Amino acid sequence: MTPVLVLTACIAMALIVFRAATQAISIDEASTYLLFVGAEEPLHWIGSGNNHVLNTALMRLTTRLFGVSDFFARLPALLGGALYISACYRFCRRLEGGAVLRWSALVCLIYSPFIMDYLVAARGYGLALGFLMTALVADCATVSGCVLASTALGLCFASNFSFAFVCAAVGASLLVRAWRERRVPSSRLIAAFVLPPILTTWVIAVPTIVNFPRAELYYGSHSLLETGGSLLVSQLAHHTAWLYLVPALITLVWWARIWNRIPAAALLLAAAILGTLALHFVAFHAFGLLYPMDRTGVFLVPLTFCAIAAAAVVPGGWLRTAQVGALVFAAILSVALMRLDRFEEWDFNADTGRIYSTLQCLRSRHGVSRFAAGWPFFGAMNFYRYVGGDPLAEVADEAKADAATEVFVLDSDWNPTVVNARSLTVVWRSRESHAILAASAGAAARLEGSACF
């Protein structure tokens, strides 16, 4: 079965590399580059919710070494994806419940459309997921294994601050397990789990943490129920949540059936999940910090799949077969919902690269020189100016554009009133998103029938 697992992991890696090379840049990726990466000053230390420190610093390195492009901006995320996929492979290879269980668990972990999006996007989620899984599969029976796990958790936090509580919960769970196993002297064990994350955080993230404004902590949910709903919607790509109803019921019945035989690995993962939720509960009620929502809670998806798979190794007749079948169903569903040409969260940016090429064509063929973009496209249009090859002048923010602006890049859903308010004419509509190009009266007459569209 090992060759099948290796092939499954290699295909997943090839898919995220393909997506990183071919997908258009999204608003959040572009904003990260424009705000923190592209400037000569070291702005990657600035405290901001959009600044995922380690990812931003590595983006700065890769784009300076190799040039600016969609792919090179996403290289740090691909590094995280490689770490994540390899760690998931190691986790699944260790499962003792049979070939079908190992394969279905691996597919659920690495082909989830929700998770895969963030293994591609030039944000800190891919690195954070990679380091989190690396910590979970580390061998904490040795001092070096403990150091590896705790260092990975420190790097996970430095990659994305929204992973802070899950890093703490996973670290505590690993420490307790190692303490109970008594294979490492207690003083060395505590030092191995405490010092590395403190050092990595101090070196990489402290300047950002110190200057992090509380106002940036605005994204999240107001209840754990809302958190769960947002993760279901993201995992199922906005398909109906009842698709997971039967597998969820089977899982609950199975855990109730084996409650006194739950394997140590499954208990550790369950403790990490419950510990994470408990920390968020306390933070919400004591300090008003919002619960995670969709992408900021993405870590709960792999932890849940790992816990389910780890518990499914217990012998249990037809009910255990049903549990493995539920994982197989979830794996098939993940592959069926997989997407290769866009991010679910930023689907309105599916063709920003093509739109920018169209603007270049309008300039070269028709002499259009004044462009503006609504907020869904402003960052992406200006990101592509750095990619090279005959860049446009800066694309203005639509809200600040003056009367001389000739062509506007807008979203018909997000910018519904701009066309009428500015007396524009729609000259092009995207077939892949809700993007439109709208021109002023003078420019519209010149662009009628243009070969650029």
N, C-alpha and C positions, 0 to 999 in steps of 0.2 A: 504493500500500500504506500510505502514511502515515496516511490517515484511519482505516484498520482498526486500526493500532497505537494511534492516539489514542483510538479508541472502546474498545479493549481495556483501555487504561490507565484511562480514565474509569470504566468499569464496575467495575474493581478498586477504585478509590477510593470509588465509591458503596457498594460492598459492605462495606468496612471501616468507613465512616461508619455504615451501617445496623447493623452488628454492635455498634459502640461504643454506639449509642443503645439497642439492644434486649437485649443479652446481660446476664445477671445478673452481679453483681460476684463475683470469685473470692477465695479466701483470701489469696493473695499481694498482690493489688491492695488489698484491704481492710486488710491488715496494714501496707502502705506508708502508707496514709492515717492509720491510727490511731497508728502509732508515730512517724512523721516529719513528717506534713503537717498534721494537725488541731490540734496544740497551738499555743498562742500563742507559745511559745518557738521560736527557730530551730533545731529539731531535725534539719533536713535536712542538717546538717553532721556528724551522728554517724556514726562508722565502723561499718558493718554490711553483711553480705552482701545484706540485703534493701533497702538504701538505694542506689539508683542515682541518684547525686547530682543531675545536671542534670535528669533526669526528675522527681525528687522536688521540686526547687525550682520547676520549671514547674507541677507539680501544685498546689503551694502557691499559686502566682499565679492559676491558672485557677479553682480552687475558691473563692478569695476574691473574684475579680472577678465570677464568674457563679453562685456557689452550689455546693453539694455535690450531685453526682449521678453516676451511672455514666458518663454521656457527658462531663461536664466534667472528671472525674478522668482520662478517657482522651484529652483534647485534646492533651497533649504527645505521646502515642504516635501520634495521628493526624497530627501535624506530621511526625514521623519517617516515617510511612507515605507521606505526600505527597512528602517528599524522596526516599524509596526508590523509589517508583513512577516519579517523574519522571526520576531518574537511570537506572533500568533502561530506560525508554523511550529516553533519549538513547543509551545503550549499544547497544540493539538497532537503532535507526534507522541507526547507523553501520556495521552489519554489511553486507558486500558479497556475501553468499552467496545472495541471493534472498529473495523475499517469504515463502516458507514457513519458511525458517530464522529470519528476523527475528521472525515472529509466534510460532512455537513456542518460541523462546528467551524472548520476553517473557512468555508464559503460564507457562512453567516458573518464571520468576523471581518473578512477582507473584501467581500463583494457587496456589502451593505451599501446601497446608493448614498445614504446619508454620510456614512463614514468616509467612503471613497472620495466624495466631493472635497473633504477637508484634508485628504492626503495629496490633493492636487493644488488647491488654492494657495496663493502666496500669503498665507497667514500663519499664525503660530500653532494652530490646532494640530497640524500634521506632526510637527516635532513633539508637541506635548503628548499626543497619543503614542508616538513611537517610544518616547522615554518612559511613559507610564507602563506600557506593556513590557518593556525591557526590565523594569524593576520587578514586575510580577513574576517573570520567569527566571529571575536570578536565583542562584543557589545560595541561600542564606545559611547553609550549614558551615560555611567557612567565613573567615574575616574578609577575604577578598570579595566573596559574593555579597556580603552585607554592604561593603563599601560601594560595589557596583550598583546595588539596588538603591542605596540612599543618594548616591551621586546622580543617578538617573532621575530620581524624584526631584532633586534640586534643579536639574536642567529642565525637567518637565514644568516646574513652576516658573522658571525664567523664560520659558517659551510662551507661556500663556497664563496670566494671573488667575483666570477663571478656574484653573485646575488646582488652586491652592488647597481647598478642603479635601479634595480626593487624594492629593499627594500626602497630606497629613494622615488621612484615614488609612491609606494603603501602607504608609510607612509604619504606623502604629500596629497594624495587623501583622506585618512581616516581623516587626520587633518582638511582639508577644509570642508569635510562633517560634521564632529562633530562641527566645528566652526559655520557653517551655521545653524545647528539645535539648537545651544545655550542651550543645556541641561547641559553643564559643564561650570563653570566659566572659562573665557579665560586664566587667569594666571595658573590655575590648568591644564587646557587642554594643554597648551604649555609645562609646566613642565612634564606632563605625557607622552608626545610624544618625548621630547628631552632628558631627563635625563636617562631613562632606556636603550636606545640603546647605549648611550655614555658609561655608566657604564659597560654594558656587553661587549662591544667592548674593553674597556680599560682592563678589567680583563682577557679576553680570548685571544684577537687577537692582541693587540698593539705590543708585542715583535716581532711577525711575520711580521706585517705591516712595522714596522721600518726597519727591515732587509730584506725586500722583494726586490729582484733585478729586475730592469726594464727588463732585458733580459728574464725573465721568462714569460713575457706577449707576447708570440709569437703565441699563438693559437687563431685563429679567422678568420673572413672574411673581405673583403674589400668593401663590399656594403651591404645595407639592402636587396637587391634582392638576393644576395648570401646567406645571413642569412636565408631568407624565404625558399629558395631552399633546404638548408641543413636540415631544420626542417621538410620539406615535405618528403624528402628522409628517414630521421630517423623515422618519424611517420609511414610511409607506408612500412618500412622495405625493401627499395630499389625496391618496386613495382612502377608501373608507376603513376605519380602524377595526371594523368587525372581522377583517381578514386574520387578525391575530387573536380573536376571541377564543376559538377552540384550542389553539396551541397554548394560550395563557391558562385556560382552565385545566388542561392536561398537566401542565407544569405545576400548578398549585396542588392538584391532587397527588402528583408524584412526590413532591416535597413533603406533604402531609403523611404519605405512606412510609417514607424512609426517614422520618424526622430523627429517629434514634440511630440511624446508620449513615448519616450524611458524611461524605468523605472530608478529610481535613482541608483539601484544596477548595472544595465548595464552601466550607464554613469560613475559610479565610476571605474568600471573595464576597460572601454574604455579609461578613463583618465589615469589610471595606465599604460596601454599598450603604449599609445601615449607618456606619460611622460618618460617611460623607453627608448623608441626608440629615443626620442629627446635628452636625456642625452647621449646615445651612439653616436648619430650623432655629438653632440658638442665635445665629448671626442675624436672621430676619427679625426675630422678636426682641433681641437685645439691642441691635444696632441699626435696624431698618435696612440691612443689605438684602436685595432681592434674591429670590431663588433663581437657579439656572433656568434658561429657556432655550429651546432648540440647540443652536450651536454651542452655547456656553454650558450645556449639559451633555454634550456628545460623549463624554467619557462613560456615562452610565450605560450606553448601549453595549460596548465590548465587555464591560464588567458583568453585565447581566447575561450575555451569551456565554461567557466563560463559566459563570456560576452554574448555569443550566447544564452545560456540557459536562462539567466536573461532577455534578450530581447524577448524571445519567449513566455513569459507569457501574453503579450498584446493580446487582442482579435483581430482577423483579417481575419476571413473567411478562404477560401481555401489556401491563401498564408501562413497564420500562420500554417495551417495543413501541408503544404509543408515544412515549416521550421522545425517543429517537426519531420517530416519524414526524413529530412536530418540528424538530430541528431540520429534518430534510425538507419539510414544507417551507419553513422560513428561508432555507438556503435557496430553494427554487424561486421563491418570491423575490429574494434579493437579486438574483440574476435577471429575472423577468423585468424588474423595475429599474435595472441599471441604465444609466445614460452616459453617453460618450461625447456629447457635443455642447453641453452647458451645465452650469451649476443650478441646482433647484432653487437655492436662495436668491441667486442673481440671474434668473432666467431672462430678465429683461435686457441683460447685457450679452445675449448669446451671439450677437453679430457686430460688436463694437469695432473689431478689426476691419471688417468689410466697410462699415460706415466711414471709418477714417480714410480708407482708400478711395471711397467715393468723394470725400471732401477734397482730397488731393487731385482727383480727376477734374472736379469742378473748377479748381484753381487753374490747372494747366490748360484746360480746354476752353473755359469760359471766362477766365479772369476774375473769378470770385475770390475775394481776399478777406472778407470780414465774416467770421463764423462765431456762433454762440451755441451753447448746449445747456439743456435743462440738467438739474442735479443728477439724474440717473446716468448721464453720459459725460458730464463735465470732466471728471477725473480721468476716465478712460481715454477721451479724446486728447487730453494733454499728456497722458502717459505715452501714447503712440508718437508724440512729437519727439520723444527721446530715443525712439527705436532706431532711427536713422533713415536715410534716404529721402532727401527733399522734404524736410519738415515744414509744416504750416506755421504761420504766426500763432501766437497763443490764442486758444479758443476761449472766448469770454464766457463768463457765467451768464446764463439767460436773464437772471434777475437784475443784472447790472449792465446788460447790453444796451447800446445807444441806438438811435434811429438809423445810423449808417450800416448796421449789421445786415448782411444780405441773406444768409442761410442759417437756420436754426436746427439743431438736432434735438428732437423732443420725443417723449413717450406719450402716446395717446391716452394711456391710463393715468400716469402720474402728472402729466402737464396738460390737462384737458382744456384749460381756458386760454392758453397762451396764443393759439392760432387766431381766435376771434379778437382777443384783446389787442393784438398787434397787427390785425388785418393782414395775416399771412395767407399764402396759398400752399397747400400740401402738394409737393412735387414728387414725392417718393414714399412708399410704404414698405416696410420689411415683411418678408414672408416667414421669418423665423421668430420675430418678437413683435412688440407693439411700437417699435421705433418708427418715426417718421422724419422726413426732412421737409421743412416748411420754409418758403422763400418770401422775401418782400416783393411788393408788386413789380418793381423794376427788374429784380433778378429772376422772378418767375417767368417773365416773358422771354428772357434769354435762355432759360434752361428747358423750355418746352421741347420735348422730343430728344433730350440729350442722350448720347450713347453712354454716359456715365451711370445711368440708372439700369 
